[in-house]
Amino acid sequence: EIDRTMNQAESLLQQSPDSALTLLENLPRKEIKTKGRLARFALLKSAALDKNYIDVTSDSLSSVAIGFYYGRNNKDEMLAWYYHALVQRNALSYTSSIVSLEKAERIAKTLGDYYQLGLIFRNKAKLFNLTNNNPSAIENRKQAIQYFKCADKPTYQAFSELDLAIDYLNN
């Protein structure tokens, strides 16, 4: 039952993240007994919170996922570092967030995941903007555009191009 619900939540993440979050929030946590299931739950809930624009500042979920997936160099570890970086950014730990994004970046490059690389570089650009490092923001924005282009994500590419124009205006 737990696995089926998590599979259903995962399938809903892109199109109906609110439904995915509801499913995950209704799972009885004390019934998620294995470390693997708990890590998967933590990763799915981190994704669902992000996709519902809920800013989280506690790393309780992302740390569980990192603890389990650490060293596996797979998509799950990459996503764990990515969502951990978002939590760190929300908690105003910008340097730590960049370090976590770089860990996610290393794995994403190994996997050839251009879409995720685009997201990583987009978030690095945001962090550099927050720290008033506009030249680094511009360079990361350019990287995001290239990765979104490789991933055939024209909408993400267009928004990143708009953000790049704004960065140039602010330079």
C-alpha positions in Angstrom: 0.0 0.0 0.0 2.8 2.4 0.9 4.7 1.7 -2.3 1.6 2.0 -4.4 0.7 5.4 -2.9 4.3 6.6 -3.4 4.3 5.4 -7.0 1.0 7.2 -7.6 2.4 10.4 -6.0 5.5 10.2 -8.2 3.4 9.9 -11.3 1.4 13.0 -10.3 4.4 15.2 -9.5 4.6 16.9 -12.9 1.0 17.4 -13.8 -0.7 17.6 -10.4 1.8 18.4 -7.7 -0.9 19.4 -5.3 -2.5 15.9 -5.6 0.9 14.3 -5.1 1.5 16.3 -2.0 -1.9 15.4 -0.6 -1.2 11.7 -1.1 2.2 12.0 0.6 0.8 14.0 3.5 -1.9 11.3 4.1 0.6 8.5 4.3 0.9 7.2 7.9 4.6 8.0 8.6 4.9 5.4 11.3 4.1 2.7 8.7 7.1 3.7 6.5 9.5 1.4 8.3 12.4 0.7 6.0 15.2 3.3 5.4 14.8 3.0 1.6 11.1 3.8 1.8 11.7 6.6 4.2 14.3 8.1 1.9 12.0 7.8 -1.1 9.2 9.4 0.9 11.5 12.2 1.9 12.6 12.8 -1.7 9.1 12.7 -3.1 7.8 15.0 -0.4 10.7 17.5 -1.0 9.8 17.5 -4.7 6.1 17.9 -4.1 6.7 20.8 -1.7 8.9 22.5 -4.2 6.5 22.0 -7.1 3.7 23.5 -4.9 5.9 26.6 -4.3 6.1 25.8 -0.5 9.4 27.2 0.8 10.9 24.8 3.3 13.7 26.0 5.7 14.1 22.7 7.7 16.4 20.1 6.2 14.7 17.2 8.0 13.4 15.7 4.8 16.4 16.4 2.5 18.9 15.1 5.1 17.1 11.8 5.3 17.3 11.4 1.5 21.0 12.5 1.4 21.8 10.1 4.2 20.4 7.1 2.3 21.4 8.0 -1.2 24.8 9.4 -0.5 27.6 7.9 -2.7 25.2 6.2 -5.1 25.8 8.7 -7.9 22.4 8.1 -9.2 19.3 10.3 -10.0 18.0 9.9 -6.4 21.2 11.3 -4.9 21.3 14.1 -7.4 17.7 15.1 -6.5 18.5 14.8 -2.8 21.3 17.3 -3.2 19.2 19.6 -5.4 16.3 19.8 -2.9 18.7 20.1 0.0 20.2 23.1 -1.8 16.7 24.7 -2.1 16.1 24.3 1.6 19.5 25.8 2.3 18.7 28.8 0.0 15.4 29.3 1.8 17.2 29.2 5.1 19.6 31.9 3.8 22.6 29.6 3.8 23.7 30.7 0.3 27.2 29.3 0.3 26.0 25.9 1.5 23.3 25.9 -1.1 25.9 26.5 -3.9 28.0 23.6 -2.6 25.0 21.3 -2.6 24.0 22.4 -6.1 27.6 21.7 -7.2 27.3 18.1 -5.8 24.0 17.7 -7.7 25.7 19.2 -10.8 28.5 16.7 -10.7 26.0 13.8 -10.7 23.7 15.3 -13.3 26.7 15.7 -15.7 27.5 12.0 -15.2 23.9 11.1 -15.9 23.7 13.5 -18.9 20.5 15.0 -17.4 20.4 18.3 -19.3 17.0 19.4 -17.9 18.2 19.0 -14.3 21.5 20.7 -15.2 19.4 23.6 -16.5 17.5 23.8 -13.2 20.8 23.6 -11.2 22.4 26.4 -13.1 19.2 28.5 -12.9 19.2 28.1 -9.2 22.9 28.9 -9.0 22.2 32.1 -10.9 19.5 33.0 -8.4 21.9 32.5 -5.5 24.6 34.7 -7.1 21.9 37.4 -7.6 21.0 37.1 -4.0 24.7 37.7 -3.0 25.1 40.6 -5.5 27.5 38.7 -7.7 26.0 39.6 -11.0 28.8 38.5 -13.3 28.6 34.9 -11.8 24.8 35.1 -12.1 25.1 35.9 -15.8 27.5 33.1 -16.5 25.3 30.6 -14.7 22.2 31.9 -16.5 24.0 31.3 -19.8 24.8 27.7 -18.8 21.1 27.2 -17.8 20.0 28.4 -21.2 22.3 26.0 -23.0 21.2 23.0 -20.9 17.5 23.8 -21.4 18.2 24.0 -25.1 19.9 20.6 -25.1 17.0 19.2 -23.1 14.5 20.6 -25.6 12.7 22.7 -23.0 11.9 25.9 -24.9 9.8 27.4 -22.3 12.4 27.1 -19.6 15.0 28.3 -22.1 12.9 31.4 -22.9 12.4 32.3 -19.2 16.1 31.9 -18.6 16.8 34.2 -21.6 14.4 36.8 -20.1 16.2 36.4 -16.7 19.6 36.9 -18.5 18.3 40.1 -20.1 17.3 41.3 -16.6 20.7 40.4 -15.2 22.4 42.4 -18.0 20.2 45.4 -17.2 21.2 45.1 -13.5 24.9 44.8 -14.3 
